[in-house]
Amino acid sequence: MNRSLPISDSYRGPIFDAIKLQVVLGVLSLLMLDGGDCAHISGAALLSFWGGTAVLIWRHPSNPTRFDLQWTRFGYLPVLAFAFTVIQIVWVSKGFRG
C-alpha cells in the first residue's frame, strides 16, 4: 500500500517557506509579555491557516495555480492579521480585555 501523498512537487517549496515563516513568528509571539494572549491568537491562526491550506491542496493536488502556491507560502500573514483583529474584538466585547 502506497502511503505517499499524491500532490505536486511544486507545493514543496511553499510549504517549507510557510513553516519557516510560522516558526519565526511563533517564537516572536511566544516572547511577547502579554500573558500568552499573542501566543493563543497565533496558535488559532496557525490551525486555521493549515486547515484552509489542506483544503486548498486537497482541491488542487496535482496542478496548483499561482494563487495556490502564493497562499501556501504567505497566507499565514493575512490569516494572522485577521485573527488578531477578530479575536481582540471578541475579547473586548465579552469583557475579557479592555
C-alpha positions, 0 to 999 in steps of 0.5 A, spaced: 500 500 500 502 506 497 502 511 503 505 517 499 501 523 498 499 524 491 500 532 490 505 536 486 512 537 487 511 544 486 507 545 493 514 543 496 517 549 496 511 553 499 510 549 504 517 549 507 517 557 506 510 557 510 513 553 516 519 557 516 515 563 516 510 560 522 516 558 526 519 565 526 513 568 528 511 563 533 517 564 537 516 572 536 509 571 539 511 566 544 516 572 547 511 577 547 509 579 555 502 579 554 500 573 558 500 568 552 494 572 549 499 573 542 501 566 543 493 563 543 491 568 537 497 565 533 496 558 535 488 559 532 491 562 526 496 557 525 490 551 525 486 555 521 491 557 516 493 549 515 486 547 515 484 552 509 491 550 506 489 542 506 483 544 503 486 548 498 491 542 496 486 537 497 482 541 491 488 542 487 493 536 488 496 535 482 496 542 478 496 548 483 495 555 480 499 561 482 494 563 487 495 556 490 502 556 491 502 564 493 497 562 499 501 556 501 507 560 502 504 567 505 497 566 507 499 565 514 500 573 514 493 575 512 490 569 516 494 572 522 492 579 521 485 577 521 485 573 527 488 578 531 483 583 529 477 578 530 479 575 536 481 582 540 474 584 538 471 578 541 475 579 547 473 586 548 466 585 547 465 579 552 469 583 557 475 579 557 480 585 555 479 592 555 
